[in-house]
């Protein structure tokens, strides 16, 4: 395969390229596009919720549809928007940061994306096929077992398929970081974003099986009349809550830890300083991940676990504030005395610190088991959760997109539009959720369809809804910025931010093989070190040689399609025996694709070193 061929491709060739790609960068773009689509969908669902609550006793939507909206908003934003957008950023940046040419298992990387996409599509098709799930994003068994129709069945199968893709991604990232670091890159020379990707992937590896088991048991109860959670038949619904939160609390850290790493990169780059307390930051991240698994029952203080269990989980919850506080102070110390540059990416990072700190503070309040009896299931919890997820995860995703956009697409996002996006979203975010703390303290329960007049809740809900429209305006400006930048902005240099890590040492956008020669890493902030002490280019860690690359494959798409069809068979097999054809046909097709993959000899291809030498000569000029 030639790496010097140029020319425009037809749309058909472009589409086939993305359907069959195993390149980690293109798969990152697919994750960002898919996650972005579901983010818009989840945002529209949030607007429906806020419009319904803009005035007392509103009838904008029915009570049943409102339940579908709150269920699908939470499920979509967490599983189908937040996580895929993060996996997209990790997929793009992590291999470049460690000096690798791709991930360890490129085929598995592609399969993970298509499973996510088909799983998310299956879940959202429920709107068109009789009704979406309506038992909350947690889908507690006490509600889910009684939910009529197939909405909850779509929830179960959609999340099972998408979750399998996420689990594959976690395993792949661990293998990549452990085995494919560039020569000289020890663990304690890895960028913080790579560290947080590794630790997040370990969390995925241990957390997602609990969700998988829980959904299987719920599926058996609904479809095959077993009695795992059915109290009338001797089951126990509290077991569902335990299994869900054993997954659900680490999930919060899966959503935030990669951004902790990203913010570390941004603060360091735009303060022109090495990250303060690098080693402490690494171990604080590990400690947060470990404690994240130890505190799941703080979601269950009111179910009657008893004072001893409640006290243990309360103390553990408050302990998480210590490593998180270490991170906050280290970020502030990184900026202290630095040459701070304020641009779009840095604004999101700066806005994150107070927003996430408020979320952490209210988290400690909720961690007090005695006080939680008052806060539980009120809008105070809604406000806390959104301060953590929006003020942390969504702010971080916007920061990461602005930061890595020039490396991804070769153009810097327009800074004026980027700042407008930030201020609209930031003001709207605090308008929407800060007031909800007080609504909760005034007694407004979460998940309620309407509130009554003369309860003192009118003004707070009105402000909250207006804030949601500000956030929508910010998101629309960002979409406009993407189009404007693609059309108007000039091509970016390889290193527009004067970066510190390896991804800024190669062209923007990167060639599909990433590095002609794997770089030699001589210290932390490897590229910055070469700019300060070397000649400004990365030394080679290997002689110039033929580069082995994987072939693309259509099999991941076909496998995922098979599981998608089988999912419909599972959902409808109790209605009509003909659906068994879809169930067994889809499974057989997917397994057949696996067999083809197993017996097919596919050794990839080699890029001759002579072609790489031409590229090096051209870059040297």
Steps between C-alpha positions, in 0.01 A plus 500: 500500500640838402508778757569771245183464291278809496170602350135528597294190564135442414244496781461125453872446554492732804205308650658161436822625658322585826285184498812283478766707678706366789711820528470628858472862381210433264327287763546796737318721247221240478467498880493882507236513226286228659537644849428850367179379334378339822608810697266710284224241550552497877504880503165515321359257758630728776326798337171310499545436875579865574213634284260272685621645833511867395166577670288321762252231392619511139361253246764538225550121502313214664618336821592179315701679234675704770614174661638391164681834465674488840597137438637557151670831588705342778571178312595680178723761662696250712525190280461637147644855517743551788683167478532482118627860482760414765597177325534704179746739666688209659510312171645797317752638748627210711683303226662823381603593855679168555665500157302205358384449142158367602329321787590143593187346340384718208229253391358491853506880507275513195271229640465696824379809314246318283360312802453834677334656195262211434418469872419872524291482182307200634425683825372811323288307250275427800346847445367381162402148607248539777667719759838568659611363840327687784647372828782754547859485371582255783200283400448371856345154493202608712391725212654317204323169573162678492566715193256403221604457139856445380665829600706347782590205273651748253691655792639161603607382154622840381725544804623140484618543140646851555658392831680211333662753265610718792651200681699412187629857485620483862689175444652640180625819668660307786682269256612798290647699790668199661660363183538778240672796668784660303862418593592677823140572607485350849173511688609809693578683176151450362281811460221535758234446232656163415512411871135590544409298188674197650331536839160568341540186288566295814179644647310399183647150524371446855179710498325398179467127580278594798268693265504213250399246767230731636346555158506127426317424825244775429456364147437148635244635748313693230523253213518157664312556831795426729500644852833673562339836581129416520405531869168320448693189392768525771743729320674813636488837322773644724749259335433684173595829665823353640605359163402817316694732730802270515513594133338844528733671743824402318318615185504856638880474523520338156332820379724744688849349540600533131415870524711536815790384282400731217472804727848419630630518142316827429607678820861396444505599130333839540693590816835415333590295806553137589197360685540562873521177701494254208561194720237608753251548214562147372447340840202725578337373179563140608359570847186664358447195277549258792271690738244536220437126527466512879208740541216376277250469787497875567233499228299272730513668843120500522433133416566374855855360490542596866714755687827305482494454121379857447782637718768302317382617159463859625862510620622346175306757299653791686849348457475545120510876558868469606660380170256720306611800708864413426421531130323835535790652698759358259321654200492837678870464590578418134350831392658694787793697361451365148458686173126432481336524156121542499345340194191283441651176631644673808167674572321164521775373730478808723120480509526138604684569828228695687217304337641159589601621847136592571399153379760341728389707798134399460623142453655509847168638631315209340763266642374575851255214548285684755467813282436285193158404637401863427684538168412159354284504185471879496627748244803554724630164371419600141699822545797318659515237226487754218768715663727195491406366156435822306743719698761224472442267207327730249728795577793261453372367168466855367850580629642187334332574168639855492843375611543212255291632208807635313674165541189311383401715204790736435310818591464692828136560599411870482592644841235776509222251428659260749487762776139583411416129527663486842327804649154404373538145625669597829237760594218270390644208695512689829156653440356156437650301782610733781139595575407131511693458826251736662200344326609170653545649847150646466367149450463461123531126420690382194326318213165673567297590192343819642529720805211695653444872536567682827788270597766766444652299211381717208791746468771238550362276226457793263865605549613139455317466168634833367852376585438184296433716193827688560684164499320406177613828341860424604486155341358648177783756486749212534339317206519823296867535600576154356354599162656849506845362586483238225417766239680814615793429733858459381691173526656452845864419567605169651546665841259797532498501884877453554407161644691273733402145400575278201183562300621856426825372345329360186307672218139619537299298418726199564588250224314170533814327631558784756881481522753423223733384779394437858631788713755464779360639826760651732280637777159626612344748253716337232442751217547803727828349621629478141392859433683622811811279493515344153452624144119520524435165328446162659801267473427164338471198728538251213674484162292583194331176394190365325190582706235234554137623495166313530253462215151644529207261548123504445452215748462719814203678340345169390552336842334793674214492249447132587473577872269794420259269312526238776410774751166550325447125515561495876261791558210364294543122533220481760257676260540285192701184432607644163733731694706195586622525138646844577645376828669188368571647157669808645708293745598253228603784270711666772664169597560426131686831469711399802585168333598680178722733700660204679589297192591787267871572465533876523856611568451866410742681272839670515595857411848482340768699679587667168159672497543605863843643414337718232260636762787570742695678226198712412443595866871586540468759222 
